[in-house]
Amino acid sequence: MNQAAKEVQRQKILVVDDQDLNLEICRETLKSDYEVLVADNGEKALELAATAKPDVILMDLMMPVMDGMTAIRKLRGDKQTADIPIIVMSAKDMTEDIVTGLEYAEDYIVKPFELRELLARVRSMARLKKAQDQTRSLNQRLEQLVAERTEQLLEKEKLSIVGQFAAGIVHNLSGALQKIMSSLELASLDLPDRDNYLETALESALEMREIVSTILDKGRNEQSLDRAVISLNDVITNALHFWEADRNFKHKVEKRIELDNDIPLFNAVYAHWSQSVDNLIKNAVEAMVDSSTKELHIRTFYDGKSIYLSVADTGLGMDQETRENLFNPFFSTKTDGGGTGLGLTSLKALLEPYGVKIEVDSVPGRGSTFTLSINPAEHQAPPPSLDEPAADKGTGNPCYAVTPSVA
């Protein structure tokens, strides 16, 4: 290793003392192992600590301009310098003085002291600082890896919802295509009902276009991460359109949808709410897999202050332990390994920036109800431009329109 590389790796020691002789002695003792910085009062020490980022500080207590204890308190109060190990150097040798010093510093050495002792204490603190830096760097790397892995799993959770519909989407498109082909084939035979066959083919083509449009709209809406004025009713209605591609949801789950037409608009990232609603519906549908009665009740209402969204199912319900762990990362009640355990965790993470409150009411054997509430005044939608039409608050109908699909 060349000399330049060694200089880069040398740790910095800041020596603070109002006596030039003491500064020079400390410099000569430490300079062979460390880069030595000096200051003759607490005020200069604060400036050097902020700019030079020393690894260890040797601090005298009795100094002009700013005494050592005041400087130490200020160093500890600044997050940029709070973790720098400090060794107090002082002629005060009373027990109460030493105890007071050690409340803020890592070590205390009484003047006069042996230079070998000073060097040993500095080396000890320098090793401590190096270990702290390595640990901090490792923790940051681990946090980064965890964040990256969590993001991958959240994306997997999102894709699992889309993948769940793949078979249903293909089934519906194939069914519509088969009707078109059959109708056109019959129409080509010039039978008396030729016009009816052509009309059936056209209806099926429009059905296919609607299915594709629903998929494209969902993807387009969820691509942007910019805040915009959204209608919670529209988010729910669009989600239900998409869920109709799932055959189990379409044919085996009884739906009761009550959307309050008077809930206000608010500013939000559409994708956050779309993914959250998808997760709530997915959670409800999966909870009812083994239930003899499959009823999904989705309701929105506004009490003049908060918007509420409740999603209730008639699934198997949850016990106390399950409810307590519901939003913990990687917690899942699925025993077949089919879940990431991040569905409800991602729901909470996505909605936290909006101050959303989440309440869970569940009784084993009777089902569960998830209720979200948000204060729209805290995410106020701007007034519509005079040049643009106001955004629709949503249909608010007690039922929703879904394009018929072939069973």
N, C-alpha and C positions, 0 to 999 in steps of 0.2 A: 504494500500500500504506500503511495507516495505521500510526501509531506502535506500537500494541499488537501488530500482526502482526510488526513489525520486532523487538520485544523478544522475542517467542516464538522467532524464528529466530536470535537472537544466540547465538554459541557461548560456552561457559563456559571461563574460564581460572582454574586454581587456582594461586596463588602461595604458596609455603611458604618462610618465612625468619624467623629469630628477631629480626631487627632491624626495628623499626617504621618507620624511615626508608626502608629498602629496600622494604618492603611498600607504603608510600605512593607512592614513586616509580614502582614497577611498576603500581600501580593507576591513577595519573594517565596513564601512558604508554599503557595498554591500554584504558581505559574507554570511549573513543569508538567502538571497534570491537567490544568484547567485554564480556560480563558477567564481572566480576572477583570471585573469591572468595579469601580469605586465611586462612592458618593459620601459627602461630608455632612449630610443632614437628611432627615426623613423626607422632605419635599423632593429633593433630587432623587432619592431612592425610588419614590413612586413613579417619577418620570422615566427613570431607567428601567424599572420593572415592567412598565407598560410597553416600552419600545423594544427593549433587548430580550425580554422573556427569559430571565436567568433560570437556571435549574435549582440553585440553592441561594438563599440570602443569609448573610451574617449580619446581624443587626445590633448595634450598640443602643442603649436605652437613653442615656443622658446626652442630648445634643441640642444645639441652638436651632432656631427657625421652626423645626418640627421634631419633637422627641420620638424615640424609637417605638414606644408603645402605641402612640397615636398612628404612626406610619403602619405598624403591624395590623392594627384594627382596620385601617383603610385598605390595606392589601387583602385582608380576609373578606372585606365587603365587596370587592370587585371580582366578578366571576372569571375575569381574565387572569387574575393573579392569586385567586383564593387557594389554589392547590400547590403553590410553590412552597417547598419545605423551608422553614426559617429556624436558624440557630441564634438565640439571643446571646450576645457577649456583654457582660456587665460586671461592674465591681460590686453590685448589690448582692450580698451573699446570705441575706436573711431568708429563712424558710418561706415566709409569706411572699417575698419578692420573687423567689424561684417558682413557687406555685402559681402566682399570678402570671408570670411569663409563660409558663407551660400551658396555661389555658388557651393561649393563642399561637404559641410556637411549638415546633416538634422537639426542640432540644434547648438546653440552657447551659452555658459554660461561664464559669466565674473567672474574672480577671484578678490577678495575672494567671495565665495558663501556660502549660507546656505546648510548644509548637507541634510536637508529635501528637498530642491529644487533639489539638485543633484539626490537624490533617486527618486523623482517624474519624473524627465526628463528621467532617465535611464529606469524606469518602462514603460514610454510612448513609448520609442524607442524599448524596448524589446517586447512590445505588437505588435508594428508595424512589427518587424522582424518575430514574430510568425505568424502574419496574412499573411505576404508575403510568408513564407514557406508553409503555409496551402494552399494558393491560387496557388502557383507553383505546389504543389503536386496534387491538384485537377485538374489543367490544364493539367498536364502530364497524369493523369488518363483519362481525357476526350479525349485528343488527341489519347491515346491508344485505347479507345473505338471507336472513330471515325475511326481510321485506321483499326481496326478489322472489323467494320461494312462495311466500304468502300471496304475492301478486299472481304468480303462476297458478296457484291453487284456486284463487278467486276467479281467474279467467276460466279455469277448468270447470268451476261451479257454474259460471255463466254459460259456458258452452254445453254443459250437461243438460241445461234447460232447453237450449236450442236442439241438441241432439235427441232429446226426448220426443220432439215433435217430428223428427225427420221421417220416421216410418208413416206417421199419420199424414204428413204433407204429401209424400209420394203416393200414398194410398188414395188421397182425395184427388190429386192431379191425374192419377192413372184412371180412376173411376170416371172423372169428367171426360178424359180423352177417349175412353172406351165408348161412352155415350155418343160423343161426336162421331166417331168412326161408324158405329152401328147405325146412327140416324142418317148419316150421309149415304151409307150403303143402301139402306132401305129407300131413301129418297131417289137414288139413282135407278131404282126399278120402276119408276113412274107409276107407283101405286096411288089409289085414290087419296090417301092421307099424306101425300108428299109434302104439302105445306107444313103439316104438323111435325113431320120428321125434321124438316129444315129449322123450324122454330126451336125444337128440342136441341138441335146441334148448336144453334146460336146461344141458347140459354147456358149450355154447358161450357161454351167458349167464354162467355162472360163470367161464369163461375171460376174458371181457371184464371182469368185475368184478375179477379178479385183476390184469389188465394195468393197469387204472385205479388200483387200490389200490397197486400197485408204484410208479407215477409219483407219486401223492399222498404216499406214505410217504417217498420220496426228497426231495421238495420240503419236506415238513414237517421232516424230520431236519436238512436243511441250512439252514433258516431261522435257527435259534438259534445264537448265537455264545457261549453260556455253556458253561463246562466242566461235564462230567457224566461218570459212569462209563460207559465204552464197552467193547465187545468187538471186537477187531480182526477176529476171524472173522466176526462179524455184519456189520461194515462191508464186508468182501470179498463175503460172500454176497449182501448187498443190491445191491452194485454189479454183480455177475454177473447177478442177476435183471434189472436194468435193461438191461445190455448185450445180453441176449437179444432185445431189440427190434430190434437191428441185424441184418439178414438175413445180411450177410457174416460177422459174428461167429457167428451161430447155426448156419449151415449149412456154412461153409468153414473154420472154425478148430476144430481138435481141442483140447479142453480136458482138462488133467489138474490137478485141484485137490486138494491135500493140506493140510488144516487141523488143526493140533495142538489136541486138545481140552483140553490142560492149560495153555495160555497164560493168564496172569493178566489180570484187568481192570485198567484204569488210567484216570486222570482226563484228559480231553481235550475239545476242541471237536469234535463229531462231523463237522461240515462240513469241517474241515481235513483229516481223514483220508479222508473220503468223496471229496473232490475230488482228493486225492493218489492214491488207489487208481484213480480214474477216469483220471487222467493217465497212470499207469503202464500201465494196460490199453490206453488209446488209443495210447500210444507203441509198445507191442508190436504191436498190430494193424496200425498204419500201417507198421511196419518189415517186416511180412510180406506187404505188398501184391504185390510182385514175386517173392516166394519160392514155389518149387514145393511146398515142405512148410510147412504152417502149423500149428504146434503151440505152444500156450500152456500153460506150467506155472507154477501159482501155489502157493506153499507157505508155511506158517507153522510155526514151532517155537520152543520155549523151552528154553534151556540152563541154567536155574536162576538166571541173572542178567539176561539180555537176551531180549527178544522179537525174532524175526527174521521178516521178510517178504521173500520173493524172488519176482520176476516174470521168467520166462525166455521168450524167443521164439526161433523158428528163422528170423529174418529175415536180412537181408544183412550184419548186423554193422556195426561202425564201426572206422575207422582211428584212429591215435593223435591226429591233429589234431582229429578230431570229438569224441573223448572229452575232450580238454582244454578244448574250448569248449562242452561239452554244457549246462552250467548258466549260461552267460553270457546276459544278456538279449538278446532279438531274434535269437539265433543259431538258424538253422533249416536243415535239410538239404533241405527242400522247395524245388524250383525253380519250382513253379507259383504261388508266392505264396499258397498255401493255409493257411499256418501263421503264427501271430504270433511264434513263437520264444520264447514265454513259458510253455509247458506245463511243462517241467522246471524253469524258473526259479521258477515259482509253487510247484511241489512243494517245492523247497528252502526257499523263504521261508515256506511254511505249516508246515513241520516243524522249522524251526530252533529255535523256542521250546521244543521238547520234547527238544532235544539229540540228535536223530536223526542217526545216521551213515549215509551213503549210499555204497555201493560199486558200481562198475560193472565188469563183466567182459564183454568183447566181442572176438570174433574175426571179421574180415572173411570173409563167406561162410558163417559158421556160426551167427550169432545173438548175442544179448546177454542178460545177466542183471543186473537191478537188485536189490540187496539192501539193505533198510532194517533198522536195529537200534535199539531203544529200551530203556532201563533203566526198567522199570515202577515200581521202588522210588522213583524220583525224581518220579513222578506217581502217588503211592499213592492208590488208591481207598479212600474211607472205609468202615468196616464197615457192612453193611446194618442198617437200622433194624429193631427188633423188630416194628414195625408193618407193615413192608413186606417182600415177598419179595426174596431176593437176586437180583441180575441174572444172567442166563444168560451163560455164557462163550462161547456159540456152539455150533453143532452139532458141529464138529470132524470131520465126515464127510469121507472122501476124495473125495466127489463132492457136488454141491449140487443141491437140488431147484429146478427151474424149471418154471413152468406151461407146458404145451405150447402152441404157437402154430401158426397155419396158415401153411404155407410158400407 
